[in-house]
Amino acid sequence: MTDPADLTIKAAGAAMRAGELTSVDLTEAVLDRARITESHLHAFLTLDQDGAKAAAAAADAALTGGADAGPLHGIPIALKDNMCTKGIETTASSQILSGWIPPYNATVVDRLGAAGAVVVGKTNLDEFAMGSSTENSAYGTTRNPWDPETVPGGSSGGSAAAVAVGSALGAFGSDTGGSIRQPAALCGVVGMKPTYGLVSRYGLIAFASSLDQIGPFARSVEDAAVLLEAIAGFDIHDATSIRGDVPNIRGSLHDGVAGLKVGIVTELSTTGIDAEVRAAVDQTVDGLSNAGAEVVDVSLPSCEYGLSAYYLIAPAECSANLARFDGVRFGLRAEGATTEEMMAATRAEGFGPEVIRRILLGTYALSAGYYDAFYGQAQRVRTLIRREFAAAYEDVDVLVAPTSPTTAFPVGERAADPIAMYYSDVCTIPVNLTGDPAISVPVALDSKGLPIGFQVMAPALGEERLFQVAQTVEDIAGFTARAGLASSEVLQP
Amino acid sequence: MSDYEAVIGIETHVELMTRSKMFCGCPVAFGEAPNTTTCPVCLGLPGAMPVPNAEAIEGILKIGTALDCHVADTSYFHRKNYFYPDLPKNYQISQYDVPICHDGSISIDVDGAATRIGITRVHMEEDTGKSIHMGGGGRIHDAEYSLLDFNRSGVPLVEIVTEPDIRSAEQARVYGAELQRIVRTLGVSDARLEEGSMRFDANISVRPTGSEVLGTRAEIKNVNSLRSLQRAVAFEIARQIELIESGGTVVQETRHWNEESGTTTSMRSKEESEDYRYFQEPDLVPIEVSAEWRDAVVAALPELPAAQRARYQALGVDARVAGVLVATDELGALFEEAMAAGGDPRLIGNWLSGEAVAWSRAEGVEVGASPVTASHLVELAAMVADATLSASAAKQVLTGVLGGEGSPAEVAEARDLVQISDQGVIAAAVDEVLAAHPDAVDGIRGGDMKPIGFLVGQVMRATGGKADPKQVQQLIRDKTTG
């Protein structure tokens, strides 16, 4: 029999409702998996074993009593450690928040609780979600379960690795420039960034407020849709959350792509893209064509400037968002003779080098005399990119591209070269600038046995169409490989 | 001094008394135990997000409309970045290039001269917490440690900025008083200067009279009353003129008003001033004000002080008296009530602004806390109208009523102030006085009318003030010239 930790959410839910599996057994299996693999992976910053077991027992009792909260009832999930969890330490992988226990839950955490999900722990990330490899964590690097010598991607590397290895059936991350999709691609799982405003950001420790969006990791497209449905929808606590009806996310999941028009974004699919990645993307596109989609090339020339615009806008916003970490009210406080010296010492000691780099970049970009040339110009580029995408969607239903230019790269390879690291997000950043939804689906392994992700993008609130195409991609690719660390040999004592 | 002209602009911050704070559900309350009306949002905890308060937007729309401003269909919140321990996020959510209200004006009256003060902008922001510096005289730089209270953090704050149209300390005070009155009339704030729910910063420069070029300005902070505003501005004008006269130059700086010494001292020069790195607040969407909303605010606007004063003047009340009545809630309320009951506007207005205010000052008791009621005032005016009381007796009666001696009738009776209505008694008194002053009588008969006043006074004295002076005067005229 399959280890419950390797089940999809859908399969685990069916087994629970058939009386073949309890949430307690499932949660134990997931926690066992974590206990075995964490020494190799370090996907988690906090494993809440007692809390998870208690929640699982409560879920079982509720289900026995006839109270079925829906498809996530009793399902063990993991949360990126930048989402506030009441009573559970939340650090955003920063020293500056070491030991901080939030007095409140993020809206998504409350919604997952209401949906009956069991939170097994908080996952590792690049400090404040700034990075593409999870190497920028103050608490150690997370490894890729396909090859522990490589990175899992980032910034939500812990969540991606946990789902890939079976330490959770699903997980949540945040995507500011690709921080869900890129690690999903590198870890061989599905990762999805919703339309900006579809999911509440309340309680998500902000990196760049106009770009951040919470989204799911799963081992199937359908599981990702189920996870998204549980958290989507207007929230009174987030002024940027979208009012009105949530898109029917699973409405036409299995409707195929016949008659749909799919655009391949030239600028994101050629220059600088690894040949094996390109081949896998081409093969998937051929599959879509064979399945009845009309495939066209689409040129979005402003995408070339997306990375530059992003690395002005995101640092600018982060320079303000991270100003509150000053040692006054919570978290780390260093010694200083005056209040100002205390604040400066706290920030110097508490923030890692990448965070400091971005705060400085952003502060500079917003400074008097530089604002127009940097931040102002970046906003103009953002507008251009938005217009190009909107124009493209008048002609095509979805756009596709690789998720990441390369597969997982060795730990340490890009750590000393910020520009090379920033380039990891070149394919994912444009839709953060436009606010549109996108998903990464694993489609193949490269010659090193590392997974390749295929990205589908759709217009704002086009989640139904996005998942429909993603499901078809999953069906075409037939990607069933499991990460080496999740294979039975490794797991045997 | 007249060789120089002062140029003054005033920035005013007003805390709105909304039910909840600007961006969270915490109550707007004063006097609570420190850090008890706080939440993740107004403490700036990681992950917390602001949600704008529609009641506060409504409040600023009222203020902007009352100040005759244009209201922007779409305006934006920005982040104003600076580090300060009582600013939890280390940025203040404020407005920058597109404020919600702009280009208005206010008319103020100083010594009968109306002056238009332009309003540059009225924008919405959030208040900071409070730092309480312990030791070192309560100033941050010498303090041993500081305590922080975030109850005020996130209270809706409206900033009202004038054009540099103010020319004197007196105008500055009158502007401040008028603005305070408007804000209170709108019911959006208690606008208490002593408690900081209304705060003024004055930008002051001087230039040679007739010059079009602005001088270097200094900004004065820590002004906690209208009187301080006037004193601080007057001091600063004099300081700058003296500095220039003695060959010095004014430095652009922020200066602190010291109430005790009556002087301003330098806080920081503009060279150290900060770059606030404003950018649009990405956690909020633009403020959209529909035409319907704007119209509804206009329609619901209460009578503003200027209109109220004009209405009183139209009733025959002096401009000065109307000013006093409108400036003081309790006097205005008594006056309105007395008018509704058909009281004489001029008499009652004069009594309230004159005797009642004088009594209040002398006794240290608010008029509103005295036993006097609007019906007392109406009754008293009627007693004057039907000649039961002389005008001067009525004033004495009012003082008695204020002092709790009873109703006007009771006080008049008890103090024996009821006018003599018996014509014979008055005629006899007149005859007696005329007989005692033959020279005066002769003078009048010879065409010198001056002694009439003297003779009226004598008769009033003889009757203990209870004769009707008009009647007495007529009798004297009749008996001397007839």
Interface residues (C-beta under 8 A of the other chain):
Chain A: N82 M83 C84 T90 A92 L97 W100 P102 P103 Y104 A106 R201 Y202 G203 L204 I205 A206 A208 S209 S210 I236 H237 D238 A239 T240 A316 E317 S319 A320 A323 R324 F325 D326 V328 R329 F330 T339 E340 M343 T363 L366 S367 A368 Y371 Y375
Chain B: P40 L43 G44 L45 P46 G47 A48 M49 P50 V51 P52 R79 N81 F83 P85 P88 K89 N90 Y91 I140 S146 L148 D275 R277 Y278 F279 P282 D283 L284 V285
